[in-house]
């Protein structure tokens, strides 16, 4: 029993440390979310930093969940650990709520940024197609702005997909905690409210991918039509010079 109690106390201490660290990581994530909409180079660096910290928080939440499962098992045979388990359970659920809230806000921001990048890509494409017809060679190549917009769209798609997976992982943790709490005869608010919306983000991400592919294909079609126009124009000019002789 002493060995189990020592092991339980070590688990409690590690859980306290993990929850504190996870709380600090969530605070950092919340401070980065407002910068995710920035399309500049500085904004890109902020997004990369956010993604790294988000993955660190995700790994820590999974590790903490494993410790919590172990503590539940130990507390079933040691009444002295039950009070600590209940307290840490509530603290863990609270920080998980904040973590998932930050993930959802980040996903919404990434989606809005993706839509803005798609609009910029379409505007740049239209400008190239309708703006400078006297310089066809420049229009045949995709402009640097279009390339940058498509790269940003792809980057945001990847970030959104990862956030969708993270939201799903936290949903799974909530579901497991809900089961544990139910088995222990307790109730926890807001768990059910967190086990939703994941499918919505997945569908929205797929739709954005299709839109990006559509814009890319449309740009290629316009450039092929422009190339055909240039070839026909050169042919007509050549025939005109030939007949003029």
Buried (B, 14 or more C-beta within 10 A) or exposed (E): EEEEBEBBBEBBEBBBEBBEBBBEBBEBBBEBBEBBBBBEEEBBEBBEEBBEBBEBBBEBBEBBBEBBEBBBEBBEEBEEBBEBBBEBBEBBBBBBBBBBBBBBBBBBBBBEBBBBBBEBBBEBBEEBBEEEEEEBEEBEEBBEBBEBBBEBBBBBBEBBBBBBBBBBBBBBBBBEBBEBBEEBEEEBEEBEEBBEBBEEBBEBBEEBBEBBEEBBEBBEEBBEEBBEEBEEEEEEEEEEEEEEE
